Amino acid sequence: MKHLLHFFSWRSCFVLTISILPFLIFFSFYGLYTNNFYFLRIDNYIFPVLAIVHYMFLHTLWKASKGQVSENRSVRNFEFVMYGIYLIYLFKFTETIYILLSYFDYSELIIPPTFIPVGFTILGLQLLLLVITGLTFQHRKIHVGIYNFDRINDI
């Protein structure tokens, strides 16, 4: 993990996350099996809402690293929410792997020719987002510091 911390700097983690999330939001509406976009399904809007929370986490983390936030409470709360969102990102990653592995189960059906390239693109973006988010948590520990839990209930 330390080698990745040196390879991906604090700033590059922010830039990569900000550039990866719009693509994954776009692909959250895409159906791999049908090669169509589905905008009227409610479950396709889960990832964009989580991405908004991820952007808010990055914003508060950026302000905290610049010293503009006097309390680390907002960063701490967003980070704890991000741990749950990270699990959802992990679920979406495994779901994409499952969909790609089901290619041979449905070989007698007509599967669009974009199934494999777009599927591996989505899988690569999701894997990169998982790695970059984990590195962002590590960079937070280095640049912002540890949380003071002695004052957890202070207003």
Secondary structure as the mmCIF struct_conf table of DSSP 4:
data_model
#
loop_
_struct_conf.conf_type_id
_struct_conf.id
_struct_conf.beg_label_comp_id
_struct_conf.beg_label_asym_id
_struct_conf.beg_label_seq_id
_struct_conf.end_label_comp_id
_struct_conf.end_label_asym_id
_struct_conf.end_label_seq_id
HELX_RH_AL_P HELX_RH_AL_P1 LYS A 2 PHE A 7
BEND BEND1 PHE A 8 PHE A 8
HELX_RH_AL_P HELX_RH_AL_P2 TRP A 10 PHE A 27
TURN_TY1_P TURN_TY1_P1 SER A 28 PHE A 29
STRN STRN1 TYR A 30 GLY A 31
TURN_TY1_P TURN_TY1_P2 LEU A 32 ASN A 35
STRN STRN2 ASN A 36 PHE A 37
BEND BEND2 LEU A 40 LEU A 40
HELX_RH_3T_P HELX_RH_3T_P1 ILE A 42 TYR A 45
HELX_RH_AL_P HELX_RH_AL_P3 ILE A 46 SER A 65
TURN_TY1_P TURN_TY1_P3 LYS A 66 GLY A 67
BEND BEND3 SER A 70 SER A 70
BEND BEND4 ASN A 72 ASN A 72
HELX_RH_AL_P HELX_RH_AL_P4 ARG A 73 LEU A 101
TURN_TY1_P TURN_TY1_P4 SER A 102 GLU A 108
BEND BEND5 LEU A 109 LEU A 109
TURN_TY1_P TURN_TY1_P5 PRO A 113 THR A 114
HELX_RH_AL_P HELX_RH_AL_P5 PHE A 115 HIS A 143
TURN_TY1_P TURN_TY1_P6 VAL A 144 VAL A 144
HELX_RH_3T_P HELX_RH_3T_P2 PHE A 149 ARG A 151
TURN_TY1_P TURN_TY1_P7 ILE A 152 ASN A 153
#
